Amino acid sequence: MRHLAQGIDRFQREAFPAKAGLFARLATTHQPGTLFIGCSDARVVPELITQTDPGELFVIRTAGNLVPAHTPGADGVAASIEYAVAVLGVRDIVVCGHSACGAMTALAEGHDLSGAPAIADWLRHADAALARTAAADDGHELAALVRQNVAAQLANLATHPSVARALAEGRVRLHGWVFDIPTGTVEDLTADPRPALAA
């Protein structure tokens, strides 16, 4: 914990004064333009990858960047999506997968998750991606699964009423990305074919 306390001290002495005006504005306004749904993996830091300031991204992080399809009832992920879209009015939603994802590795390699039942239940939200990847069988199962999972989560995202309305009214755009940890590149799966984005 000492390094975290030292980091807070450096933030208060060095980083905060340089952005004091920004934080003063953020104290009274919250208008992020993008909802970023990424993995909980500590190596995937949305603000670092996108080089954005505080206040620009509304971030949801889940194991495997999974987005459960809409169902009735209380759900923290669904509530956060609804808040970002219906209340904050984000214009773009990114679902970002990444290389070496532990959740996708567990699925691709068929890990025994009997000792982790909550994880096993959660990973069922990637069943469609797993089925599509198994059908492809192209020899690059993990990389393919990461990409198919992003596509499956975008489809799940569109089942949320707030997102479906915003899509129908042209108020929001969906984007699928894959971040490659060792190279720092970001592949845009929803764009026209072009070179990977530099991170």
C-alpha positions, 0 to 999 in steps of 0.5 A: 500500500505504500506505493499507492500512498506515495502515488496519491502524494505525487498526484496532489503535489504534481498532477492535480495542480497542472489540471486544477482548472479541469477538476474545478469544472468537473466538480460541477459537470459530468458530460463524458462523450464515450462509454468504454466497456473494458476488461477488469484486467489491470493491464488494460487502462482505458484512460492510458490507452486513449490518452483521455483526461478525467471526465471524458470516459464513462468506464465499466470494467468487467471480467472478460469485458462481458455485457449480459444481455438485457433482462428484467431486474436490478443489475449493476452493469445494466444500470451503468449502461442506462445511466451513460446512455439515457442520462449522460447522453454518451455519443459512442460506446466502445467494447474493448477486448484484449490479448492474453485475456484470462477470461477468454483463455479459461474458455479457450483452454477449457479450464476447470472452474468448478472451484470458482462457480461465480466466475463459471456463471459469469463466463456463460455470457461468452457462450455465443462467442465460444460457439462461433469460435469453435465453428471457425477452428482456424488454429488461432482460437484465443485471438479469434475468441477475443474478437468474437467475444467483442462482437457478441458483447456488442450484440448483447449491448444492443438488447438494452432498451436505452441503447436500442432506442439511442441506436434507432434514433441515431444518437449513439454509435457502437465500436468494437476494439481489441487492445494488443498488450505487447505492441500497444496497438488497438484494432478497430473491429467495426471500422472499414479495413485499415491499419490498426490504430496506434495506442 
